[in-house]
Amino acid sequence: MKIYIVIPAHNEAEFIGQTLTSLVNQTLKPEKLVIVDDQSEDDTAAIVEKFAAQYSWISLVKTISSEAHLPGSKVINAFQKGLETLDDNYNVVCKFDADLIFPETYLETIAAHFKTDHRIGMCGGFCHILSREKWVPENLTDNDHIRGALKAYRKACFKDIGGLKPSMGWDTVDELLAQYHGWKIKTDPSLMVKHLRPTGTTYNKAAKFKQGQAFYKLRYGFVITSIAAAKLAAKKKNPALFKDYLQGYFQAKRQKNSFLVDEKEGAFIRRLRYRKMLSKLF
């Protein structure tokens, strides 16, 4: 199974060496690994170049995107730049972050999942963060969701969903659209990935409204948005975020932001969300 990996990176000199070391030590090596250096001002590129000089399947691409470190568009635009340098001769394409340490059997395990069930369109493990000298789950999402930091897509699924959308919410809409097209989402709790920098620590202040805007663009509607906003604020242990998320939702509604899905897809997504909520109640 041929696996291609694209890693967007911005000022990741502190961590990217550990990420690449964990990937070159995989029991199943990727066919190609592209790191996209997005305007780094540190030694990110120099570190990647050392790995590229040693491993022919590693390459470096440089790009220039928005200065603002907002969730969504910046990272996906960088990912797209890396993807454009690759051919179409892969079975699985991955979008990984540059601050992760993967267990050595990570790629081998996800490849096995894809081979075992041909309806699995996406697969991934779980991010863990260091807390009080212990690696604990980064509990920001449900256990059936694959974090944006470590996405792996079967090629046919990736094509069906139209690739990744450069917007906040991209790592939710990809799974929703995958299910719309009949694909399964597979998470594996045995795959513990060390997340060296907790999610959101480098986002600027404008990012707090982006989540609510994403709920609008996913066509959630007010009821599902309110429930999702309350749940996420609770997971982050910050009740004030609930107000920020709703404010972002209404900002997007007033501005008539473009949707990430069409009306038919939106109706499917709302049904899916309601079914999930009801399954937890009964």
KAZI-V668535 format. One line per field, one symbol per residue. phi: phi as a letter, one per 20 degrees, with the letter a starting at -180 (. if undefined). psi: psi as a letter, one per 30 degrees, with the letter a starting at -180 (. if undefined). A space follows every 10 residues. Layout:
phi=???
psi=???
//
This chain:
phi=.eddcccfbc ldgfcfffff ffefeffdff fbcdddedlf ddegffffff fffecfedcd cdbccgffed foffffffgf ffffedeeec dcddddeecc ceffegffff ffffffcfef ecbaecfcde clmcecgeed bffedefffb eccfgffgff emmdefbgng edfffffffg eneedddcff eedeefcggn fdfeffffef ffffgffemf nfffgfffff fffffelbgf fgffffffff ffffelgfee ceffffffff fffffffffe ec
psi=kkkkkkjkkj hgefffeeee efefgkfjkl ekjkkjjihk gageeeeeee eeffjfgklk kkljakekik kceeeeeeee eeefflaghl ekkkjllghl jklfgeeeee eeeeeejffj fkklbkkklk jhgkjlkjif llfgkklffh kkkkeeeeee fgakkilkge geeeeeeeee ggllkkkjff jjkkjfjkkf fgklfffffe eeeeeeffhe leeeeeeeee eeeeefhiff feeeeeeeef eeeefhkklf lleeeeeeee eeeeeeeeff f.
//
